[in-house]
Amino acid sequence: NMKIKDFSETDVQTVQKTLDERWGKDKTELQFADVDVRANDRELSTCPALFWEYKDSSFVIFKISSSTYKAQFDYNRQDQYGTPEVIFDNVLDCLVTILQVHADLEREKSQQEEK
């Protein structure tokens, strides 16, 4: 079982700063976890993950290798959503993309509720 190095201090600061800009300071609290992920369908790797919640959405960014990230979110611990590009080579692109997917979905949801 391979262990991937934790998120760097810079990664964590980048994520927190971006979330503060997106939703306001102190609206989200980052939590750290280790998650077992099948990296290449066979081998189980322990990946560091960053979690946070905002309203009824839960987000997670996985660090699946020294410079590879993926993200997903869900509503009320149910429907899971990912990003069109499955993996990213830096945490900021990964974060901005998952926030964009979330924003698009929020807009869709509010338009459907208006109908």
C-alpha positions in Angstrom: 0.0 0.0 0.0 1.6 3.2 -1.2 1.4 6.4 0.8 1.3 9.7 -1.1 2.8 12.8 0.5 0.4 15.2 2.1 -0.8 18.4 0.5 1.8 21.1 0.8 1.3 24.2 2.9 1.1 26.2 -0.3 -1.7 23.9 -1.6 -3.7 24.3 1.5 -3.3 28.0 1.6 -4.3 28.2 -2.1 -7.4 26.2 -1.5 -8.4 28.2 1.6 -7.7 31.6 0.0 -9.8 30.6 -3.1 -12.7 29.4 -1.0 -12.6 32.6 1.1 -12.7 34.6 -2.1 -15.6 32.5 -3.5 -17.9 32.4 -0.4 -16.4 34.8 2.2 -13.9 34.4 4.9 -14.5 31.7 7.6 -17.5 30.2 5.6 -15.6 27.0 5.0 -13.3 24.9 7.2 -10.8 22.6 5.6 -10.5 19.1 7.0 -7.8 16.6 6.3 -8.2 12.9 5.8 -6.5 9.9 4.3 -8.6 8.0 1.7 -7.8 4.6 0.1 -8.1 5.0 -3.7 -7.4 2.4 -6.4 -4.9 4.3 -8.5 -4.5 1.8 -11.3 -7.4 -0.6 -10.8 -5.2 -3.0 -8.9 -3.1 -1.3 -6.2 -4.7 0.5 -3.3 -3.1 3.8 -2.5 -3.6 5.9 0.6 -4.2 9.4 -0.7 -4.4 12.6 1.3 -7.8 14.4 0.8 -9.1 17.9 1.7 -12.8 18.1 2.6 -15.0 21.0 3.2 -18.7 21.7 3.3 -20.7 24.7 2.0 -24.5 24.8 2.6 -25.8 21.4 1.5 -22.7 20.5 -0.6 -19.7 18.5 0.5 -16.5 18.8 -1.5 -13.3 16.7 -1.6 -10.0 17.1 -3.4 -7.9 14.0 -3.6 -4.1 14.1 -4.1 -3.6 10.9 -6.1 0.2 11.4 -6.8 2.9 13.9 -6.0 1.4 16.3 -8.6 -2.0 14.9 -9.6 -5.3 16.0 -8.1 -9.0 15.1 -8.6 -12.1 16.5 -7.1 -15.8 15.8 -6.6 -18.8 17.0 -4.6 -22.2 15.8 -3.6 -25.5 17.3 -2.4 -26.7 16.0 1.0 -24.3 13.1 0.8 -26.2 11.7 -2.3 -25.7 12.6 -6.0 -21.9 12.7 -6.7 -20.4 15.0 -9.3 -16.9 15.2 -10.7 -15.2 17.3 -13.2 -15.0 16.9 -17.0 -11.2 16.5 -16.9 -10.7 13.7 -14.4 -7.3 14.7 -13.2 -5.3 17.9 -12.8 -1.6 18.6 -12.4 -2.1 21.5 -9.9 -4.5 22.0 -7.1 -5.8 25.4 -8.2 -7.0 24.3 -11.6 -8.7 21.3 -9.9 -10.4 23.5 -7.3 -11.5 26.2 -9.8 -13.0 23.6 -12.1 -15.0 21.8 -9.3 -16.3 25.2 -8.1 -17.4 26.0 -11.7 -19.2 22.7 -12.1 -20.9 23.4 -8.7 -21.8 26.9 -9.7 -23.3 25.7 -13.1 -25.3 23.1 -11.3 -26.6 25.6 -8.7 -27.7 27.9 -11.5 -29.5 25.0 -13.2 -31.2 24.0 -10.0 -32.4 27.5 -9.3 -33.7 27.9 -12.9 -35.6 24.6 -12.6 -37.1 25.8 -9.3 -38.3 29.0 -10.9 -40.3 27.1 -13.6 
